[in-house]
Amino acid sequence: MERFEKIYDTHAALVYNVALNYVQNNQEAEEITQDVFLKVFNKSKSFKKESSLKTWIYRITINTSIDYLRKRKRRPLHSRLGYDSQIDQNKSEWKHPGVLLEEKEAYSALFEALNQLPDAQKSSIILLKIEGLSQKETARVLGLKEKALESLFHRAKNNLRSLLEKEKKKTNV
């Protein structure tokens, strides 16, 4: 049991942050984190060590987060975003409420567009740009060759840009 506690202590923040990038809600990210570590504990004997433990935990976290999103797809994004979001909690300096509202709207638009991407494209952006994983490690986590990841990420960027431009045009009309 001591080994599992060490695994949890080492990887809990990583799991929580990845989950938070998918669901944009603290409570849901905590729930996913618990689910992930239950799976890690229950499947630890089946871990084949073909990849690193960290990569295996990333895969479980991504799959659990995607499954969670599929189950709650009926709830709209605006009901999940609020001032309790991790983004707002990390702000230490005071900002004018109007500026905070603009930032919240920008983050909301970004995550709304991100949530419209196919799962693999969304995962590539989260792992490469939000989590800061290397291209090699991201490819390993997603089970892709690096060239395939490059292509996937390029499509993801273009699709995200297109979705954000469409949303911008709608709001400017």
Disulfide bonds with the S-S distance in Angstrom:
none
